[in-house]
Amino acid sequence: MISNVLWSASNTSASEVVKLQVRSSPDGATWSNWCGSSITCDGTDYFTVSTGVVGGLSTSHPLRLGSDDRYLQYKAFLTSGGSATPTITSITVQYVVNGPPVITNITASQGSSGAVTVGYDVADSDNGIGNIVDVTLQYCTTNCSTGTEVWADAVTVSGHVGTGVALGVGKSITWTPSTDYASQYKVNTQTIRIKVNDRDAANNLGYGTSNTFTLDTTAPVVVANLNSSGTQDVVNITATDSSTIEYRLCNTADFATCATWTSVTSGIATPVNWSATGAPNAETVYLQVRDQYGNVTAPALVAPAMPANFGYSDISNTSTNTYREFLNWASSTPATFGSYKVYHSTDGSTYSLLATVADQAQNYYIHTITSATSSTQYYKVTSVSSNGDISNYTAVQSDVPDGSGGIDVTAPYIPFAGIAAPTVGNSSANITFSTYTDNSMTTGELATSTVRYASYTGGAPTSCPSATNSVSTGTYTVNHSIYLTGLTPATSYVFCVLARDITGNVSSASLVSAHGGTFTTVSGPVISNVTEREITDTSATIFWNTNTSSDSKVYYAVSTAGVNGSTPATGSIVTVAGTDGAYQHQVGLTGLTSGQTYYYKVVSTDAGALSSTDNNSGQYFSFVTLRDTTPPTITGTSTPVLSSSAAVIVWQTDELATNQVFYDTTSRTGNTAQYLNRTAIEPTMSIFHVATLSAATSRYDNITNSLVTGGNALLPETLYYVTVKSVDAAGNGTSSGEWSFTTPSTGAVTVTIISSGARKQEGETPDTTPPSISNVTVSDITPFGAAVGFVTNEETVSGVDFGKDTSYNSNTANFNWGTSHSVILRGLTLGTEYHLRVKAIDKAGNTGTSGDQTFKTSFLTENLKDLAKIENIEQFQREIEDTIESILPSLVPPFVSKPAITDITEAGATISFRTNIKAFPVVVYADDGSYDTTKDNPYTGEVSDTTEKTLDHSLNLTGLKGNTKYHVQARAFSLPKVLGKSADITFITKASKIAGSIVERKKDSFTVVWTTDQPTSSIVEYRNVKSGITERKTDDAKKTSHSMKIENLPSGVSYEVNLSGATEQGNVAEAGSSLSVTTSRDVTPPAISGFKVDNALVPGRTDRIQTIVSWVTDEPSNSTVYYEEGAGTAGDTAELANKNEALDSYIVNHSVILPNLKPGTIYRLKVTSSDDSDNLGSFGPRTVITPRQTESITDIIFKNFEDSFKFLRKI
């Protein structure tokens, strides 16, 4: 087949041009179209480059198909511009004969680890590049096994794949499909194919397709929750999948101690008894559910914190026969809040659900007992998350609701002098104070609270502001904290506080003393539109706007308590084009944990060092990262060190993961469930993995499923098959492809070193001479170590075998190439004779060995006799310490995990971490101003615990300064000066904690006003607290000053009001907290006017007439008409006997039809209307006479008087 077209020509230039076309034929009679370098071959294209097409013709070019090129023709085109005549001296048509690679015996199947193991053979009879080929694994995505398949290249592969794969049989590839081809379930329809390229100019590609097999990369669907309310924690699990599934539970995320899986045959396992840790707050259980192909779903189940400070108050009023218990608790602020549940019992043992409180801010419930009772009432409360997780029950509270405490008629007492100075921002302020039963301030009193505020100029006002601008909270508490938002920067405000106790007593609205009753908002950037976007399993991007140019910082943590102590992430700022000149901030957070809730606040500081913070009114913003479903990728598997009874296995992963080795003397093709031996899981996660198979390490026996101490000893001169497995923190696991090694003979040690040594040239005599070893010396002998030095006559790597006899049961090595060598022996025993011999290996693999020689380690007391005098005691001590220290370099310090910082307060914090061995914990710390990295120890404070060595450590820092950034490092030691250290981390101690206004509150409406720093639409959502119904009113006009009147409301009803709006760029602006408002109570009945009666005669009927009664009211109300036949008697106050009513419609124009009145009859009529506050207005009674069809009105009048008074018969 044709691969290229070339020629030589002279006298060519930009105007003197040579170009060619080529065509081919299978028989010399039928020809293809004339072709150029393009694959169209339509006669319009040409070869124009004399040196040929770079890289040869495209593999899809018709001339390279090999089907019709037995005969060839070409034609040349010579064009002259007139200055010269181009001349062709030679034309070459390159023609290639090549057979494509052949791929056979292709197998593919998915194992329990999720990996697909592929086997194949590959041959290429005319291979010209050293019997190697390039191999690509492809998987079918569409139309599999139809002949029109769509293929994609597999990426996460290992084994005999990639460039430079040797030809041969028994090749294998391991593919991790969950990364490349996730969320698939194909039953016996999946295929893969091997694509092989021998790099020839034509016919270079060969393909081989596997049999169909089942592929499953879809994780099980899991719904689960944790119920911690009983004496036994219970996990409820519902799991479904297309294959068999199993689950396991653990109290630690790494499942290091929870290796056993439980099969689930029905798809449902519920309930499961489990003992969670963390009681009574945030008990956590980690769940993993996997299918038979290793797909794992791993939710963390977290029970809410138990409601704190649960108590009661008897608020019964025996004079009105009202018996009630007021139950209260501390409100919680978890992002996953679902409800509080209140349970009640009359015997203290059998409880029933009394109430469900769905409002997170409502921390109370009032239980009304229907009648007087002398029985004790019992109560307990639990918290439920939105996922259905249930906290522990509170302690039971009990009481007899008899009003024995009397009726509280005293308003809460607020010690104004104790009101903390407000924590002020540029558009917000936080007011905090406490309420007490009286001015003795010995007993706190539960109450709701209100802050009234107003701006002022000049001197501070001397009276409490009106209720026009006020913020209220419906939470009953002793310690109150109210956020005022939507304030104007650099503005003075006056405020006062009020409180309402549980019986409705309200404190007076007295003005706070001058120093506590005023504040001035600061200048600085105005922050708005805080939101998070682009959330992944390990990252998120935080956006917000400011009205001035300022920097961008985000403080974040996995708890609200940890936000202020975190190290900020910084980001970029751009100016958004528009009339407002807004500045948009963007900060990327990386290195996050998957499936984790993060809390954050944003801070912007302008060029004048004026700083603004938005922490969502003290609640902090939050988001949840996506759950990680991608397993680690394993690379670099090798066996660098082998002895007759041991092997060192190393590999890398692309993320932190555990490690485990599976091995056998029989090939298991990477199926980890079939290997007879496996090492214990190393729970400490790393990206660099080292595992040792030796008599010193333990293994699990897969037959007995038990741990065998020291069971990894290998046999000499034995072939072993190996695969390794790593599992990340989210429970995603993957295994490598299988490889093998053979242990050397007894006493031999093989060290594999990858070097850049020179390659032997053809014909060169191979090096078979071992290196010579000379000048072997032993120096720096201490009780616990020594240094061995020697010289070789050529560059080698070196090692030393040593032991207490000539069996040399220990060895160590130096893998640096050189001729002068030094090897340090460590971990020796004091006062002991040792044998040693030196080995050296040159670059040709030849090994030289020295003779045996001996040395003896020293005792501690040697050479110290002259120092055993009182005047030399300090030197004596130093010598002993120096000698002990000589062993320390041979000891590995403990591994210290990343510390967790919790329970951050204004003066302290708790530092928790874990070590891989039992050790003593140490925490060093310094505030940011004192932290000095130029010093050997940059820290100024230290705490430790040397009472007992443990694996899990927790130390408390106390006496810290509030609102201060601290640097912390966790350390641990098992022996002095063998010290493991963590990286430096920082936190900030907690500082004192730092919104639209309701105006024109009426019986049927209220008006809410607010401002925004840039034009937005106006959206008001208002929720009826009693009914739970939420309604919305919007105004799409963009403006910065907003006012919206909410009308047609019932009186005396409480609403929760939330404000928002959309900017011109589509960003959403929201208030930091909701407003509370109650419409005033309506006590005025509707006024009735325009009373009117109309009659309509019914055609053809003389016994019935239709009467329409109509009237008008001054407010929406319902309609009732009372009526009764006859004129009645004077003084009769009884209600009329009949009525027609329309009670479900509130209108101002009323009309009621009376369809069955008698013609020519006197009736008394009365109308009433009741508004939505049940105020009743009435009109009448009035007397009317219905007409008759056959009588005049005079006849009707006389007839009715005769019937009523009977005297007309005598006239």
ABEGO torsion letter per residue (X at the ends): XBABBBBBBBGBBAABBBBBBBBBBAAGABBBBBBBABAAGAGABBBABAAEBBGEBBAABAAAAGAAAABBBBBBBBBBAGABBBBBABBBBBBBBBBBBBBBGBBBBBBAAGBBBBBBBBBBAABAAGGBBBBBBBBBABGBGAGABBBBBBABBBEBBEBGBBBEBGBBBBBBAAAABBGBBBBGABBBBBBBBAGBABGABBBBBBBBBBBBABBBBBBBBBBAABABBBBBBBBBBABBBBBBBBABAAGAABABBBBBAAGBBOBBBBBBBGOABGBBBBBBBBBAAGBBBBBBBBBBBBBBGBBBBBABBAAAGBBBBBBBBBBBABAABABBBBBBBAAGABBBBABBBABAABABBBBBBABBBABBBBBBBBBBBAAGBBBBBBBBBBBBBAGAAEBBABBBBBBAAABBBBBBBAABBBBBBBBBABAAGABBBBBBBBBBBBBBBEBBBABBBBAABBBBBABBBABBBBBBBGBBBGBBBBBBBBBBBAAGBBBBBBBBBAAAABBBBBBEBBBBGBBBBGBBAABBBBBBBBABBBBBBBBBBABAAAAAABBBBBBBBBBBBEAAGBBBBBBBBBGBBBGBBBBBBBBBBBAAGBBBBBAGGGAEBBBBBBBBABBBBBBGBBBABBBAABBBBBBBBABBBBBBBBBBABBAGGBAAABABBBBBBABBBABBBBBBBAABBBBBAAAGBBBBGAABBBBGBBBBBBBBBBBAAGBBBBBBBBBBBBBBBGBBBBBBBBABBBBBBGBBBBABBBBBBGBBBBGBBAABBBBBBBBABBBBBBBBBEABAAGABBBBBABBEABBBBBBBGBBBGBBBBBBBBBBBAAGBBBBBBBBBBBBBBAABGAAAABBAAAAAAAAAAAAAAAAAAAAABBBBBBBBBBBBGBBAABBBBBBBBABBBBBBBBBBBAAABBAABABABABBBBBAABBBABBBBBBBGBBBGBBBBBBBBBBABBGBBBBBBBBBBBBBBBBXXEBBBGBBAABBBBBBBBABBBBBBBBBBBAAAGBBBBBBBABBBABBBBBBBGBBBGBBBBBBBBBBBAAGBBBBBABBBBBBBBBBABBBBBBGBBBBBBBBBGBAABBBBBBBBBBABBBBBBBBBBBEAEBBGBABBBABBBBBAABBBABBBBBBAABBBGBBBBBBBBBBBAAGBBBBBOBBBBBBBBAABBAAAAAAAAAAAAAGAAAAX
